[in-house]
Amino acid sequence: MTDPIADYLTRLRNAIMAKHRVVEIPASNIKKEMTKILFEKGYILNYKFVEEGPQGTIKVALKYDVVSKKNAIKALKRVSKPGLRKYVGYKDMPRVLNGLGIAILSTSRGVMTNKEALDLKIGGEVLCYVY
């Protein structure tokens, strides 16, 4: 697999389109941090790290609206790809949906959102947009 983060986002996207409640994703440290961010920002209902085998898995419970049955995640877009990395400084921080969405960044201080990176005045690699 050449791009595990794109695989992570695609598995979430496919589960949302198929209206699944839970999706299992192969684990890695960066995927665990991205899952924590999605949970903290209210895009997923819950998550669980299962440490089985050499790699382990992440079980993600997706969040749906009770009345309209629509998912909390409208779009997941991979920005920085293995063939073309996208880096930003804190002065050029992206605004997703005019501040309503989040950009997940990989910085020297770990994986965080664009708003947290802006507060710390650090830049990094833009992994994805979520809104």
Contacts in CASP RR format, 6 or more apart in sequence:
PFRMAT RR
TARGET T0000
AUTHOR 0000-0000-0000
METHOD contacts of the structure
MODEL  1
MTDPIADYLTRLRNAIMAKHRVVEIPASNIKKEMTKILFEKGYILNYKFV
EEGPQGTIKVALKYDVVSKKNAIKALKRVSKPGLRKYVGYKDMPRVLNGL
GIAILSTSRGVMTNKEALDLKIGGEVLCYVY
1 7 0 8 1.000
2 82 0 8 1.000
3 78 0 8 1.000
3 81 0 8 1.000
3 82 0 8 1.000
4 26 0 8 1.000
4 28 0 8 1.000
4 30 0 8 1.000
4 31 0 8 1.000
5 30 0 8 1.000
5 31 0 8 1.000
5 34 0 8 1.000
5 78 0 8 1.000
5 127 0 8 1.000
5 128 0 8 1.000
6 78 0 8 1.000
6 81 0 8 1.000
7 25 0 8 1.000
7 26 0 8 1.000
8 25 0 8 1.000
8 31 0 8 1.000
8 34 0 8 1.000
9 76 0 8 1.000
9 77 0 8 1.000
9 78 0 8 1.000
9 128 0 8 1.000
11 23 0 8 1.000
11 25 0 8 1.000
12 23 0 8 1.000
12 25 0 8 1.000
12 60 0 8 1.000
12 62 0 8 1.000
12 73 0 8 1.000
12 76 0 8 1.000
13 76 0 8 1.000
14 23 0 8 1.000
15 22 0 8 1.000
15 23 0 8 1.000
15 60 0 8 1.000
15 62 0 8 1.000
16 62 0 8 1.000
16 71 0 8 1.000
16 73 0 8 1.000
19 64 0 8 1.000
19 69 0 8 1.000
20 62 0 8 1.000
21 61 0 8 1.000
21 62 0 8 1.000
22 59 0 8 1.000
22 60 0 8 1.000
22 61 0 8 1.000
22 62 0 8 1.000
23 59 0 8 1.000
23 60 0 8 1.000
23 62 0 8 1.000
24 57 0 8 1.000
24 58 0 8 1.000
24 59 0 8 1.000
24 60 0 8 1.000
25 31 0 8 1.000
25 57 0 8 1.000
25 58 0 8 1.000
25 60 0 8 1.000
26 55 0 8 1.000
26 56 0 8 1.000
26 57 0 8 1.000
26 58 0 8 1.000
27 49 0 8 1.000
27 50 0 8 1.000
27 55 0 8 1.000
27 56 0 8 1.000
27 57 0 8 1.000
27 58 0 8 1.000
28 55 0 8 1.000
30 106 0 8 1.000
30 111 0 8 1.000
30 127 0 8 1.000
31 58 0 8 1.000
32 49 0 8 1.000
32 58 0 8 1.000
33 110 0 8 1.000
33 111 0 8 1.000
34 104 0 8 1.000
34 111 0 8 1.000
34 127 0 8 1.000
34 128 0 8 1.000
35 44 0 8 1.000
35 47 0 8 1.000
35 58 0 8 1.000
35 60 0 8 1.000
36 47 0 8 1.000
37 102 0 8 1.000
37 104 0 8 1.000
37 111 0 8 1.000
37 112 0 8 1.000
37 113 0 8 1.000
38 44 0 8 1.000
38 47 0 8 1.000
38 60 0 8 1.000
38 73 0 8 1.000
38 130 0 8 1.000
39 46 0 8 1.000
39 47 0 8 1.000
41 102 0 8 1.000
41 113 0 8 1.000
41 130 0 8 1.000
42 63 0 8 1.000
42 72 0 8 1.000
43 63 0 8 1.000
43 72 0 8 1.000
43 73 0 8 1.000
43 130 0 8 1.000
44 60 0 8 1.000
44 61 0 8 1.000
44 62 0 8 1.000
44 63 0 8 1.000
44 72 0 8 1.000
44 73 0 8 1.000
45 61 0 8 1.000
45 62 0 8 1.000
45 63 0 8 1.000
46 60 0 8 1.000
46 61 0 8 1.000
47 58 0 8 1.000
47 59 0 8 1.000
47 60 0 8 1.000
47 61 0 8 1.000
48 58 0 8 1.000
48 59 0 8 1.000
49 56 0 8 1.000
49 57 0 8 1.000
49 58 0 8 1.000
50 56 0 8 1.000
50 57 0 8 1.000
50 58 0 8 1.000
50 59 0 8 1.000
62 71 0 8 1.000
62 72 0 8 1.000
62 73 0 8 1.000
63 71 0 8 1.000
63 72 0 8 1.000
63 73 0 8 1.000
64 70 0 8 1.000
64 71 0 8 1.000
64 72 0 8 1.000
65 71 0 8 1.000
65 72 0 8 1.000
73 130 0 8 1.000
73 131 0 8 1.000
74 131 0 8 1.000
75 129 0 8 1.000
75 130 0 8 1.000
75 131 0 8 1.000
76 128 0 8 1.000
76 129 0 8 1.000
76 130 0 8 1.000
77 128 0 8 1.000
77 129 0 8 1.000
77 130 0 8 1.000
78 127 0 8 1.000
78 128 0 8 1.000
79 86 0 8 1.000
79 103 0 8 1.000
79 126 0 8 1.000
79 127 0 8 1.000
79 128 0 8 1.000
79 129 0 8 1.000
80 86 0 8 1.000
80 87 0 8 1.000
80 125 0 8 1.000
80 126 0 8 1.000
80 127 0 8 1.000
85 125 0 8 1.000
86 125 0 8 1.000
86 126 0 8 1.000
87 123 0 8 1.000
87 124 0 8 1.000
87 125 0 8 1.000
87 126 0 8 1.000
88 94 0 8 1.000
88 105 0 8 1.000
88 123 0 8 1.000
88 124 0 8 1.000
88 126 0 8 1.000
89 122 0 8 1.000
89 123 0 8 1.000
89 124 0 8 1.000
90 117 0 8 1.000
90 118 0 8 1.000
90 120 0 8 1.000
90 121 0 8 1.000
90 122 0 8 1.000
90 123 0 8 1.000
93 103 0 8 1.000
93 114 0 8 1.000
93 117 0 8 1.000
93 118 0 8 1.000
93 123 0 8 1.000
94 103 0 8 1.000
94 114 0 8 1.000
94 126 0 8 1.000
94 129 0 8 1.000
95 114 0 8 1.000
96 102 0 8 1.000
96 103 0 8 1.000
96 114 0 8 1.000
96 129 0 8 1.000
96 130 0 8 1.000
96 131 0 8 1.000
97 131 0 8 1.000
100 131 0 8 1.000
101 129 0 8 1.000
101 130 0 8 1.000
101 131 0 8 1.000
102 113 0 8 1.000
102 114 0 8 1.000
102 115 0 8 1.000
102 129 0 8 1.000
102 130 0 8 1.000
102 131 0 8 1.000
103 113 0 8 1.000
103 114 0 8 1.000
103 126 0 8 1.000
103 127 0 8 1.000
103 128 0 8 1.000
103 129 0 8 1.000
103 130 0 8 1.000
104 111 0 8 1.000
104 112 0 8 1.000
104 113 0 8 1.000
104 114 0 8 1.000
104 126 0 8 1.000
104 127 0 8 1.000
104 128 0 8 1.000
104 129 0 8 1.000
104 130 0 8 1.000
105 111 0 8 1.000
105 112 0 8 1.000
105 113 0 8 1.000
105 114 0 8 1.000
105 117 0 8 1.000
105 123 0 8 1.000
105 124 0 8 1.000
105 125 0 8 1.000
105 126 0 8 1.000
105 127 0 8 1.000
106 124 0 8 1.000
106 125 0 8 1.000
106 127 0 8 1.000
107 117 0 8 1.000
107 120 0 8 1.000
107 122 0 8 1.000
107 123 0 8 1.000
107 124 0 8 1.000
107 125 0 8 1.000
108 122 0 8 1.000
108 124 0 8 1.000
109 120 0 8 1.000
109 122 0 8 1.000
111 127 0 8 1.000
112 120 0 8 1.000
114 126 0 8 1.000
117 123 0 8 1.000
117 124 0 8 1.000
END
